[in-house]
Amino acid sequence: MLFDRTATWGHPGMPQILAVHLQREHEKQTFSFERAELPLPAMAQSWLIHRGCPHDAIGLDSELGTPPADEATRALERRLVDQGDHYAMGYSYTCDDPDDTVTVVALRALDERAPSPYRVVVEEVDTDAWTHTLREGGFDTSKAALQWCEDRLTGEASPLPPVRPSAAAIPPAGVAKTLAPRPVGRSR
């Protein structure tokens, strides 16, 4: 997992995390790789795990980046790492303004029966305390989720609505999941 320092100079709002899955073929002396630009480290970790990377091999370096500010952030990060393949990303925007460092991500549940089928995950960095918080809200429509993201980026967002509880938090074992390709997000 890499931090793309050049993303700030690219299109506004681009994800700044690059996940790279590298496979070497020693006998042929070749390699192949996949890459994905993702807005949050937990999403990059999930992407790598679902391509066969051992969970314990992709921990984040505590010397780099901001640590979680609270237990709610740590719990949501763990859930994104473990269950990230339950959602498809539809939109993300990363604002690296030092006065309002925030990333908003709109997700769609792959299970059509999921409560709160559209989710917004927002990461806010406290540059004074050098920590970050991660919160999640649930929406019934993509339009409402995207509108909340837009409102947050303009500083006019209401509090995130709660995610409706699920009857079965974890899907049955043995159900194959595939990640949807990341659609190109809109730029500001």
N, C-alpha and C positions, 0 to 999 in steps of 0.2 A: 504494500500500500504506500502510495506516494502523495505528497502534498504538491500541487501544481502552483508554484509561485507566479507563473506567467498568466494564470487565469484572470487575475485582477486587471490585466492589460488587454484581455480579449473582449468578447461580447459581455456586456453587463449581465450580472447574475449567474454566470457560468459556474457549474460545480467546481470545487477546488481540490477534490480528492480523486486520485487515479488509482484504481485497483488493477493490478496486472497479474494474470495467471500464466506462468511460464512452465512449459513442459519440455524437458530435454530428452533426446534420444541418443544415449551415449554410443550405441553401436553404429548409428548412421552419422554421428557427429553433427546433428542438427537440433533445432529447437523450433517450437511453435508457441504462440502466445495469443491470449485474448486480453482485452482491456475494456474497462468501463469507467466513464466519468460519473462519479456519484457525489451527492451533496454532503453526506454525513459519514464519518468514519465507521459507525456501526453498520451502515448499509454496505460499505465496501467489505467489511469483515464478513457479513452474511453472504455476499456475492462470492467471495473466495471460498467460504466453507461449502457452499453448494456446488463448487467445482472440485471438491475433494481435498481442500487444504485442511489439515488438522486444526481443530478449534483452538488448542493450546499453543499453536505455532504463530498465531497472528495477533497477539496482544499488542496494545498500543504502548509506545515508549512514554513513560511518565515525564520524561524531560522535554518532550515535544508537545505542543498544543496545551490546551487548558484542561484541568481536571474537572470532573463533575462537581457541581456545587452542592448536591444533596442526594439522598437515597432515591428519591423519585426519578431523578435523571439516570442514576445507575441502573435502576430497574427497567426503565424504558429502553435504555441502550442494550441491556441483555436481551430483552424481548425482540428488539429489532434484529439483533445478531442471530438469534435462534429461530425466529419466525418471519424473517424478511422475505422469504419466498412465498408468503401468503398474500403479498400485495404487489401491484404493478405501479411504478411511479409514472405519474402523468404530468407533473410540473414541479420545478424547483427554481428557487431564486436565492442566490447568496449575495448579501450586501456586506461588504467589508469596510464600511464607513466606521472609523474608530468611535464615533459617538453613538452608533447603533449597529453593532455587528450582529447580524441575524441571518439565519437560513430558514426558509419556509419550504416545505415539501408537501405536495398533495399526492395522496396514494389512493388506489382503488383496490378493494378486496377482490381476490380472485374467486372466492366463494360468493356466489350471488345471493346466498341466504344469510350472509354475515350481517349482524346488527351494525349500524353506522357504517354502511358500505364504502363511504369516502372518509378518509382520515387526513388530517393536517398535522404534521409534526413540525414544531418550531424550535430551533436552537438559538438561544440568545447568549452572547458572550459578555460577561462583565469584565471590561478591560482594566478596571481598578483592582478588583479582587483576583483577576486572572483565573476565572472559573467560567463554566458554562452550565446553563440549564436546558433541559429538553422536556417539552410538554407535547401532549397529543390531544386533539379534539376530534369529535365524530360528527359527520354530516350525512344527510340523506341524499343529497344531490351533488354532482360535480360542480355545478354552478355555484352553490353555496360555499363549497370548499375553496374554490378559486377566488370567489369574492372575499372570503376571509383573508386569504393570502394577500390579495391586493390591498385590502384595508390595513393589514399589518405593515406592509411596506410603506404605506403613506402615513402611518402613525395614527390611524383612526379605527383600529380593530377593537371590537368588544371582546370580553373574555372568551376563550375557547369553550365551545359547548362540550359537555362530557360525552365520552364514548358509551353508547348503550351496552349494557352487559350482554355477554354471550351465553347461550344455553350450554354450549360445548366449546370451551376456550381452545381446545386443541383438536384438530381434525383427526379422523381415524388413521391409524398407521397403515402404511402400504399404499396410500393414495399418491400417485405420481404428480409432481408439481413441475411446471416449467416456468421460467421467468419470461415475461413479456419484454420485447425489446423496448428500450427507453425512447419514447417519442421526443422529438426535438422540442425543447421548451421555448416559450416565447421570450423575447428579449425586451428590455425596457429602453 
